[in-house]
Amino acid sequence: MTERDQLVEHVRFFEELGVEGFSREPAWSARPAERSAVRAPEEVPATGAGAAEVTPSWTTDSLWALAPAATPREASPEERLQGIRDELGDCTRCKLHGGRTNLVFGVGRADAELMFVGEAPGRDEDLQGEPFVGRAGQLLTRIIEAIDLRREDVYIANVIKCRPPQNRNPERDEVETCRPFLFAQIDAVAPRVIVALGSFAVRTLLDDERLPISRARGRVYACRGAKLIPTFHPAFLLRSPDRKRDVWEDMKRVRSLLRDD
């Protein structure tokens, strides 16, 4: 594909989302140049039409209690993420390790303002060891660019770190094994906004196994000191492109929250 073809495809995607105009430069800095290494969690009120603040009912021991020497709270976000990855090691905590090629941890800016959380690695992610690198990942990159950010400006992770067989839904014990590591990643990055991609991520982050994405959308939730926005998973958009405009509405809310002081 030529550079011109890529540009045409890019513009066509924006039109499908309902974007009337976009700039080549970020509309704001993804993170101030100077910031404290650790920001104290603070629950913030939800804003916007139809918004609601919902705090998860669960309480989970922090991963720092598992390896406090490896990841002290005074460490930088990069050091804390590396400590979490080191703690995971060549993980054999659940049965998924037997079929994986690579453990898929996370990727992106360690102190990002915006974090995306998906479900689990697929085939491409398992092979490359990085989240969202297949067709759904390419679509996610374009969604990120639609709000004037670059993929490298955000942090991306999944609830589950190993690919489930045949891309089946993760099972409860697998979620319980991986969830503390996801929470530790969120605490290390300390994003202002989290985008939960699909029902599984929403249910895991909000501890509500019956919450459908169709009902969760359009509201702002509180999650570990950040505002959480649910939206459809990019893989779902590949099957149902008519829902791209719904995602664009969600991403406009994300952009608005990031622009708020």
HELIX and SHEET records of a PDB file:
HELIX    1   1 GLU A    3  LEU A   17  1                                  15    
HELIX    2   2 LEU A   63  ALA A   65  5                                   3    
HELIX    3   3 PRO A   77  LEU A   88  1                                  12    
HELIX    4   4 LYS A   95  GLY A   99  5                                   5    
HELIX    5   5 ARG A  123  GLN A  128  1                                   6    
HELIX    6   6 ARG A  135  ALA A  146  1                                  12    
HELIX    7   7 ARG A  151  ASP A  153  5                                   3    
HELIX    8   8 PRO A  165  ASN A  167  5                                   3    
HELIX    9   9 ARG A  172  VAL A  189  1                                  18    
HELIX   10  10 SER A  199  LEU A  206  1                                   8    
HELIX   11  11 ILE A  213  ALA A  216  1                                   4    
HELIX   12  12 PRO A  234  ARG A  239  1                                   6    
HELIX   13  13 PRO A  241  ARG A  243  5                                   3    
HELIX   14  14 LYS A  244  ARG A  259  1                                  16    
SHEET    1   A 6 GLY A 106  GLY A 108  0                                        
SHEET    2   A 6 TYR A 155  ASN A 158 -1                                        
SHEET    3   A 6 LEU A 114  GLY A 118  1                                        
SHEET    4   A 6 VAL A 193  LEU A 197  1                                        
SHEET    5   A 6 ALA A 226  THR A 231  1                                        
SHEET    6   A 6 TYR A 221  CYS A 223 -1                                        
END                                                                             
